[in-house]
């Protein structure tokens, strides 16, 4: 040292340049059998962690051997939503008379009001068939809408007849 103020004490290199990463083995030869591990080295497998050190990762418990009794798990109550079958099932078939009732009901309201008797007849017939099938046939909604639109067509027909009669009566 020369004793001048210009000199600065030597600085230590940054830590990432001097100390090896924790996952790398420490430099030098491995410790002898039975010797304590070097400072900063991870403890040997199966050895207890050092005092004050966080607990080390442990392997999960091995699965039970094949053929042993299964571990009991939570079961939903019997008869609940979760115990029912989750497989997709196609809807039950719809009788053609239900579809015909719906189409004729729409026709009776929009295009040709005199189609209402057919809509009512097909709708009532389809509803009876669906009710008698005990769940094997679907389409009850189509039949009901066919009947409702058939009645709407009947009302429109009566209104149209009344209008025509009123027009003819004033002449």
Buried (B, 14 or more C-beta within 10 A) or exposed (E): EEEEEEEEEEEEEEEEEEEEEEEEEBEEEEEEEEEEBEEEEBEEEEEEEEEEEEEEEEEEEEEEEEEEEEEEEEEEEEEEEEEEEEEEEEEEEBBEBBBBBBBBBBBBBEEEBEBBBBBBBBBBBBBEBBEEEEEEBBBBEBBBBBBBBBBBBBEBBEEEEEEEEEEEEEE
